[in-house]
């Protein structure tokens, strides 16, 4: 018998890796904010301060791939590149370097006083860095050691560096331009003629130097920075974020200025006159400009744009760039709809293969939530609620009596709910044409920030920030507190299963049994993570976490298991199920997708909700495990109804080390937990025996306990 058990297990062991290799999340998009760019000639690098990490392109921006493995955070404040290295400033974690185009990273911050760095520049063989305080630093050994470079520069925030001939220019956010003629040892302030010293960016056309400011446009110097002249009168906005000089294919050099309203100013005569170009950005945001040969790249809130004619015409260069901050994912009318925090709404009708912006009439690109009901998609934004009827192309405001920005919007049991600012709860029974204010029986709802709504059986639930859970049994007219047993009052979502309500909180999931007024913690295996979203597929729960990715429960929330294969960004904001797929929205990594069949199959779980017509022993999950694991099994129909089931765990010598089930069982899907805390690391076998009238079934699965 021992030999037969081992033989079955070996066959299974061969089959397992193939299933696990194919079972993973697939990144889809849409593109999102990019704040910084760099190039070393052979590759482009893009970074996102909002949590998208670093991406690399080796084909001039046609496609992008993630390049942030090993970085301590995905909030990137600055990038720089040399022929042999790329450098990334990580918010709060200093400077990191990569010698393999971002495939791996090592810390390169020795000597830096501050771990918050705003700018990195490679000028010749010297690196310059501008922390948020303490002036400037430089490195002459590729970032191995940094030394202060601040004699005469002061300790203000340096935002930009520029090399022109033998001179190095540095600029402060408050004290203007400084010049060094000895490679950064000594600096001399040089602001003659500047009516603003709030300098944001520097660029040069030949020996002519330009300085951008945050309130006075652009200044120009034709004498190595000794004197400056204002040339920003014709710019579309006085706040200039970035400058870049480029010589396009036409051969006429030009200077391009990115301004604070998302438009561009272009000059071919050193600022005497400017042409205004509006690239039509939904986000109205440009982070930085980078010239590479005759091409000009723009980091924007909508991803990356590229221009070949000096900035007059632009096209998207964001394929594969996953940096969108997703605030909501819903499905409806054959489409998957995604709301983002800076790019508005995107729609896909081919399961995420391609995306299209859907923002006509939308009052703001900052979307706080999405919902679908009554053949209409509703978007909550900082400008209020907007509605898009199925098949329509134009959003319509639905803000009567409720024109403030809203925190969330949700369609529950035929009623539309929203939470405007800190003004409590509004509901509508006619698709937002008219709104009713809900009164609280415990406190004044006018001071309540509502973050989520969801069904609670016959009632509707509202999750708040800091005040826990409210419930209403009259479609939102009256609300009462329901917090007994709740240890965290930050509530972000709800799901209902068999009458039980599952609440997503800052301390993980909680469950209130049907008819009970008591919440019970249900976060076993949730690893202490916050729960940001929860969705239901048949009798299985899928939840998102702010740091731990995606979790799954097949025992109604008793136990949870991570399911993150292929998920690069662990901050999950939303979960949407649109069979045959499950979609995961992330905070800074766009949307990911998995098929439900392989998603549950990777955990050894069947996604069929019907009563099984066969007997089956599922694979334990997780596997390998330490020390707990869940074993699913199925009991098919028999003439006796109940059959005798024995499930035991055996070691490699065939000795039974644990009895998990030994009793009659009714038809259905079941799970049993195996705790291997008292066992040594190694291979074990789970055997299931079923006997009844006309029924005999045996199966074996291999398990691996890893300490």
ABEGO torsion letter per residue (X at the ends): XAAAAAAAAAAAAAAAAAAAAABBBBBAOBBBBBABBBBAGABBBBBBAAGAEBBBBAAGGABBBBAABGBABABBABBBBBAABBBBBBBGAEBBBBAAGGABBBBBABGBABABBABBBBBEABBBBBBABGEBBBBAAGGABBBBBABGAEABBBABBBBBEABBBBBBAAAEBBBBAAGGABBBBBABGBABABBABBBBBEABBBBBBAAAEBBBBAAGGABBBBAAAABABABBABBBBBBBAAGBBBBBBBBAAGBBBBBAAGGABBBBBBAGBAAGBBABBBBBEABBBBBBAAEBBBBAAGGABBBBBABGBBABBBABBBBEGGBBBBBBAAAEBBBBAAGGABBBBBABGBABABBABBBBBGGBBBBBBAAEBBBBBBGBABBBBBABGBABBBABBBBBGGBBBBBBEAAEBBBBAAGGABBBBBBBAABBAAABBBABBBBBEABBBBBBBGAEBBBBAAGGABBBBBABGBABABBAEBBBBGGBBBBBBAAEBBBBBBGBABBBBBABGAGGBBBABBBBBEABBBBBBAAAEBBBBAAGGABBBBBABGBABABBABBBBBOABBBBBBBGAEBBBBBAAAAAAAAGBBABABBBABBBBBBBOBOBBOABBBBBBBBBBBAAGBBBBBBBBBBAAGBBABBABBBBBBBEBBBBBBBAAABBBEBBBBBBBBBBBGBBBBBBBBBBBBX
